[in-house]
Amino acid sequence: MAKVSPFKGWRYNEDIITLLGDVIVPPYDVITKEEQDGYYDKSPYNYIRINLNNTPSEEKYLSAANTLNMWIGSGVLVEEQKPAIYILSQSFILNGARVERISCICALTLSELGDDVLPHEQTIDKHLDDRYKLMSSTSANSGQIFMCYKDEEMSLETLHENLKSKPSIDVELDDVQYKIWPVTDINAINQFVISLESKKLVIADGHHRYKTALKYSKNHPSPQSEKVMVTLANSKNPGMQILPTHRIIKKLDVSIPDIKKSLNEYFTFEEFEGVEQLLTRMEKSKNKKGVLGLFHKSSNTGLLLEFCAWEVLENDVDHKMDVLKKLDTNILHRFLLNGVFGIDTNKQADLENLSYLRGNNSPKKMLNKVEYEVVCFVNPPSLDDVFTIAENGEVMPQKSTYFFPKVYSGLVTRNF
C-alpha cells in the first residue's frame, strides 16, 4: 500500500529571510496574473520565481532553475541536516470557530493511479506540459500534492500532540496560521510510516502534479525520481474541511421567467428576494441530496431548487454508482448548467461562460468582487462520498471539491 519516507528538505534560511509571509505563495494554479505581479514585488526571494516564473516563453523554466540554484548557493535556502518528515498545522476561522488541520509533508513512492493512489475527480490535463518542463528544469518538487487517507487510530494526530519543541516555522498566510515541525527521530518517523502501510491515498489537490511526477519518473528513472513530495492528512481529522465550489455564469443574457420555465422539468423551487435568505436555506439543507441554489442578479431573485427527477438518474448508464449519480455536482452539471443554460462542462468553449466562486468567506461577500449574471450555489460532498467514489474506481465531475486550506508553496522544497 502507501509507502512514505523522510527526506532532507530545503527551507528558507530565516537568518536571511526574516518575513516568511513575503516569500511563501499559494499553489500556482490558483494565482491570477495580477497576484503573480504582486508576489514578484513583495520580495526578490518570493517563491513565485520558482513555481510560476514570469520570464517570457520557454525561458521561464531555465530562469526558475537558475533562481533555485542561486538561492541554494547563496544560502537563501538551507538543507535539513537529517532526513525528516514535516508535521504541518494549519489553523483558521470557520463559521466563527477556530479549526486546526494536522498533516504531514513527506516523500511518497510513486505508483500508477488506481493502485495505492486514487484520483477523486476529473481533470483537464492542460497543465501537465508546463509542470513537466518545470520539474525537468529544476529537478525539484516545488509544489505540494495534497492527499488524504483514513486512520481511526489518529496516529499522526498523536505524533503532533507529543511534539515538545517549538515549531521551526510559525507564520500567518492569508488568515491561516502555519506551523511546521521537522521530525527527525527515527522511532517517531517509523510509527507514522507503519501507520500508513495498509492505507490507500486519495488525491485531494494536485492531480496534475502527481501525473507529472509519474511521467518524469518514467523518463528519468532513479531512486530519487521514483518518489514525490506530498502532504498527507487524515480524513478523520476534525480540521479536514471540504468547502463548496459555486458556479458563476457570465456573458449570458437570460430572463428569470425563462429560467423558471426551463427548471420545471427537473426541479421544484422556492423563490426569495435577494441572495441572503437563499444562502440561509442552502445552509439548512446542506445534508439533503439534490438541493441547489440559483441567484439571478438583474432581477435580484433567489431560487432554492430541489431536484425531482430521480427516476432519470436511475437509468443513467454513464455512472455505475448510486452515490455518484446522486452527487449534487453531477445534478448541477447535467440538469442545471447544461439543461437550463446550455453549458456543457465537457466542452472547452462553453467553459468561457463559467467561472468559480470558492473560499473561506461568505458567498455573499465574495460575490461583491466578481462580475456575473447568474450564480449557481452547490453544497460540498462529504469526505465519505469522496472516498466511496474513489475507492470504487470512479471520479467526480470537475471542481466538485474545494479542500481548505491550501498547502502553500515554499514551505519545503524537495530536490533530487
C-alpha positions in Angstrom: 0.0 0.0 0.0 1.2 3.6 0.6 5.0 3.8 1.1 6.2 7.0 2.6 9.7 8.1 3.8 11.5 11.1 5.2 13.7 13.4 3.1 16.2 16.2 3.6 14.1 19.2 2.6 15.2 22.7 1.7 13.7 25.6 3.7 14.1 29.4 3.7 17.1 30.5 5.9 15.4 32.8 8.5 18.8 34.5 9.1 18.3 36.0 5.7 14.5 35.8 5.2 13.1 37.5 8.3 9.5 37.8 7.0 8.3 34.4 5.7 5.0 35.9 4.7 6.8 37.8 2.0 8.1 34.7 0.2 5.6 31.9 0.6 2.9 31.7 -2.1 -0.3 29.8 -2.8 -0.3 26.8 -5.3 0.5 28.0 -8.8 -2.9 27.1 -10.3 -4.9 29.5 -8.1 -2.7 32.6 -8.7 -4.0 35.2 -11.1 -1.7 37.3 -13.3 -2.3 40.4 -11.1 -1.4 38.3 -8.0 1.7 36.9 -9.7 2.9 40.5 -10.3 2.2 41.4 -6.7 4.2 38.4 -5.4 7.2 39.5 -7.6 7.0 42.9 -6.0 6.9 41.6 -2.4 10.4 40.2 -2.3 13.3 39.2 -4.6 13.2 35.9 -2.8 9.5 35.2 -3.3 8.8 31.6 -4.3 6.7 32.8 -7.2 10.1 32.9 -9.1 10.3 29.1 -8.8 6.7 27.9 -9.1 5.3 30.5 -11.5 8.1 32.3 -13.1 7.1 35.3 -15.3 10.0 35.2 -17.8 8.6 35.1 -21.3 8.1 31.8 -23.2 10.2 28.7 -22.5 12.9 30.7 -20.8 10.8 30.8 -17.7 11.8 27.2 -16.8 15.5 28.0 -17.1 15.0 31.1 -15.1 13.2 29.2 -12.4 16.1 26.6 -12.3 18.8 29.3 -12.2 17.0 31.1 -9.4 16.6 27.9 -7.3 20.3 27.1 -7.8 21.3 30.7 -6.9 19.2 30.6 -3.7 20.8 27.3 -2.7 24.3 28.5 -3.5 23.9 31.8 -1.6 22.3 30.2 1.5 18.8 31.6 1.0 17.6 28.0 1.1 19.2 25.6 3.5 19.0 21.8 3.6 17.8 19.9 6.6 20.7 18.2 8.4 18.9 14.9 8.7 16.0 13.2 6.7 12.8 14.4 8.2 9.0 14.3 7.9 7.4 17.6 8.5 4.3 18.0 10.7 2.2 20.8 9.5 -0.5 22.6 11.5 -2.9 24.9 9.7 -5.4 26.8 11.9 -8.1 29.1 10.7 -11.6 30.5 11.5 -14.6 28.7 10.0 -18.1 29.7 10.9 -16.8 31.7 13.8 -14.8 29.0 15.4 -11.0 28.2 15.2 -10.3 24.9 13.4 -6.9 23.1 13.1 -5.9 20.7 10.4 -2.9 18.5 11.0 -1.0 17.0 8.1 2.5 15.6 7.2 4.9 16.6 4.5 6.9 13.6 3.4 8.1 11.6 0.3 5.8 9.1 -1.3 7.0 6.3 -3.6 5.1 6.7 -6.9 2.6 4.1 -8.2 0.1 4.2 -11.0 -3.1 5.9 -10.3 -5.7 3.4 -9.2 -3.3 1.3 -7.2 -2.2 2.8 -3.9 -3.1 6.3 -5.0 -6.6 7.2 -6.2 -7.9 10.2 -8.1 -11.2 11.7 -6.9 -12.3 14.0 -9.7 -12.0 14.6 -13.4 -9.2 16.9 -14.6 -8.2 18.7 -17.7 -4.5 17.9 -18.4 -3.6 21.3 -19.9 -1.1 22.0 -17.0 0.8 18.7 -17.5 3.3 20.0 -20.0 4.0 23.2 -18.0 4.7 21.3 -14.8 6.7 18.7 -16.5 9.0 21.3 -18.0 9.4 23.0 -14.6 10.3 19.7 -12.9 12.7 18.7 -15.7 14.5 22.1 -15.4 14.7 22.4 -11.7 15.0 18.7 -10.7 12.8 19.6 -7.7 9.3 19.1 -6.2 8.4 22.7 -5.7 4.7 22.3 -5.1 2.7 20.1 -2.8 0.3 17.3 -3.7 -2.4 17.2 -1.0 -3.7 13.7 -0.2 -6.0 12.2 2.4 -6.3 8.8 4.0 -8.4 7.1 6.7 -6.9 6.4 10.1 -9.3 5.8 13.0 -6.2 5.4 15.3 -5.2 9.0 14.7 -1.5 8.2 14.6 -0.4 11.5 13.0 -2.5 13.5 15.5 -0.9 11.6 18.4 2.6 12.3 16.9 1.6 16.0 16.8 0.4 16.1 20.3 3.7 14.6 21.6 5.8 17.2 20.0 7.9 19.0 22.6 9.8 21.6 20.6 8.6 24.9 19.2 7.7 24.9 15.5 10.5 25.8 13.1 8.0 27.8 11.0 5.2 29.9 12.5 3.7 32.3 10.1 0.2 33.6 9.1 -0.6 33.4 5.4 -3.9 34.8 4.2 -5.7 34.3 7.5 -4.3 30.8 8.0 -1.7 30.2 10.7 1.0 27.8 9.5 3.3 25.9 11.9 5.8 23.3 10.9 7.9 20.9 12.9 10.7 18.8 11.2 10.7 15.4 12.8 14.0 13.5 12.5 13.5 11.0 15.3 13.7 7.6 13.7 11.2 6.0 16.0 8.6 8.7 15.5 9.1 8.5 11.7 8.7 4.8 11.7 5.5 5.0 13.7 4.0 7.2 11.1 5.4 5.1 8.2 3.9 1.9 9.7 0.5 3.6 10.3 0.2 4.1 6.5 1.3 0.7 5.3 -2.3 -0.6 4.9 -3.8 2.7 3.6 -4.9 3.9 0.3 -4.4 7.6 -0.5 -6.9 9.8 -2.3 -5.6 12.9 -4.2 -7.4 15.9 -2.9 -5.4 18.6 -4.7 -2.6 18.1 -7.2 -3.8 15.5 -9.8 -1.6 17.3 -12.4 1.4 17.4 -10.2 1.1 13.6 -9.5 0.8 12.8 -13.2 3.8 15.0 -13.9 5.9 13.1 -11.3 4.8 9.8 -12.8 5.8 10.9 -16.3 9.1 12.3 -15.0 9.9 9.1 -13.1 9.4 7.0 -16.2 11.6 9.3 -18.4 14.3 9.8 -15.8 14.4 6.6 -13.7 16.4 6.9 -10.4 15.9 6.2 -6.7 15.1 9.9 -6.2 12.7 10.4 -9.1 10.6 7.4 -8.0 9.4 9.5 -5.1 7.5 12.7 -4.9 6.8 15.3 -2.1 3.3 15.1 -0.7 1.2 16.4 2.2 -0.9 13.8 3.8 -3.9 14.4 6.1 -6.2 12.0 7.9 -9.8 12.3 6.7 -10.9 11.7 10.4 -9.0 14.9 11.5 -11.5 17.5 12.7 -9.8 20.1 10.6 -10.4 18.3 7.3 -12.9 20.6 5.5 -14.4 20.5 2.1 -15.9 23.8 1.1 -18.3 24.4 -1.8 -17.3 25.5 -5.3 -20.1 27.6 -6.7 -20.6 28.3 -10.4 -20.7 31.8 -11.8 -22.4 32.2 -15.2 -21.4 35.3 -17.2 -21.9 36.8 -20.7 -25.3 35.1 -20.8 -28.5 37.2 -21.2 -31.4 35.2 -19.9 -34.5 36.4 -18.0 -35.8 34.9 -14.8 -39.2 33.9 -16.4 -37.3 31.9 -19.0 -35.1 30.3 -16.3 -38.2 29.3 -14.3 -39.8 27.8 -17.3 -36.7 25.6 -18.1 -36.4 24.5 -14.5 -39.9 22.9 -14.3 -38.9 19.6 -16.0 -36.3 18.6 -13.3 -36.7 20.9 -10.3 -39.2 22.3 -7.9 -38.3 25.7 -6.5 -39.0 28.2 -3.8 -38.4 31.9 -4.6 -36.8 34.6 -2.5 -35.9 38.3 -2.9 -32.2 38.8 -2.8 -29.4 36.3 -2.0 -29.3 36.3 1.8 -32.4 34.2 2.5 -31.4 31.7 -0.2 -28.0 31.1 1.3 -29.6 30.6 4.7 -31.9 28.0 3.4 -29.0 26.4 1.5 -27.1 26.0 4.7 -30.0 24.4 6.4 -30.3 21.9 3.5 -26.6 21.0 3.3 -27.2 17.4 4.3 -30.0 16.8 1.8 -29.2 15.5 -1.6 -30.3 17.4 -4.7 -30.7 20.8 -3.2 -29.1 23.7 -5.3 -29.4 27.4 -5.2 -29.7 29.9 -8.1 -29.4 33.7 -7.9 -30.3 35.9 -10.9 -28.6 39.3 -10.4 -30.6 41.7 -12.6 -33.9 40.6 -11.1 -32.5 40.1 -7.6 -34.2 36.8 -7.5 -33.0 33.8 -5.5 -34.4 30.3 -6.2 -33.9 27.3 -3.8 -34.0 24.3 -6.2 -34.9 20.8 -5.2 -34.2 18.1 -7.8 -37.3 15.9 -8.5 -36.3 13.7 -11.5 -34.6 11.0 -9.6 -36.0 8.3 -11.9 -34.0 9.8 -14.7 -30.8 9.2 -12.7 -31.8 5.6 -12.1 -31.5 4.9 -15.8 -28.2 6.8 -16.1 -25.7 4.4 -17.7 -22.8 6.9 -17.6 -22.2 6.3 -13.9 -22.2 3.0 -12.1 -22.5 4.1 -8.5 -25.7 5.4 -6.9 -23.7 7.8 -4.8 -22.1 9.3 -7.9 -25.4 9.5 -9.8 -26.9 11.5 -7.0 -24.0 13.8 -6.3 -25.0 17.4 -6.2 -22.3 18.5 -8.7 -23.5 15.8 -11.1 -27.0 17.2 -10.9 -25.7 20.7 -11.2 -23.7 20.0 -14.3 -26.2 17.8 -16.1 -29.6 19.3 -15.3 -28.9 22.9 -14.4 -25.8 24.2 -16.2 -26.5 22.0 -19.3 -30.2 21.5 -19.1 -31.2 25.1 -18.3 -28.3 27.3 -19.5 -26.9 25.1 -22.3 -23.4 25.0 -20.8 -21.6 21.6 -21.4 -18.7 21.4 -18.9 -17.0 18.9 -21.2 -16.6 21.5 -23.9 -13.8 23.9 -23.6 -15.7 26.7 -25.5 -18.6 26.5 -23.0 -16.3 27.0 -20.1 -15.6 30.5 -21.2 -19.0 31.5 -19.8 -18.3 29.8 -16.5 -16.1 30.7 -13.5 -15.9 29.6 -9.9 -16.6 31.1 -6.5 -14.9 29.5 -3.6 -13.1 30.4 -0.4 -13.4 30.7 3.3 -15.5 33.9 3.2 -19.3 34.0 2.9 -20.6 33.7 -0.7 -22.4 37.0 -0.4 -19.1 38.8 0.4 -17.2 37.0 -2.4 -20.0 37.9 -4.9 -19.3 41.6 -4.3 -15.9 41.3 -6.1 -17.0 39.5 -9.3 -19.0 40.2 -12.4 -21.8 37.8 -13.2 -25.3 37.3 -14.5 -26.3 34.2 -12.6 -24.6 32.2 -9.8 -25.4 28.5 -9.0 -24.8 27.5 -5.4 -24.0 23.9 -4.5 -23.3 22.2 -1.2 -20.0 20.3 -1.0 -19.8 16.5 -0.9 -18.9 14.6 2.2 -15.5 13.1 2.7 -17.3 9.7 2.9 -18.6 10.3 -0.6 -15.1 11.3 -1.9 -13.6 8.0 -0.5 -16.5 5.8 -1.6 -16.3 7.1 -5.2 -12.5 7.0 -5.4 -12.2 3.5 -3.9 -14.6 2.2 -6.4 -12.5 3.5 -9.3 -14.8 6.4 -10.4 -14.3 10.1 -10.3 -16.4 13.1 -9.5 -17.1 15.9 -12.0 -14.6 18.7 -12.2 -14.5 21.2 -9.4 -16.6 19.0 -7.1 -14.4 19.7 -4.1 -12.5 22.6 -2.6 -10.3 21.4 0.2 -9.4 24.2 2.5 -6.9 25.5 3.4 -4.5 25.0 0.5 -0.9 23.9 1.3 1.3 26.8 0.2 4.5 26.5 -1.9 7.9 27.4 -0.5 7.4 25.9 3.0 9.6 22.9 2.0 11.3 22.0 -1.3 12.4 18.6 -2.3 15.4 18.4 -4.6 16.5 15.3 -6.4 
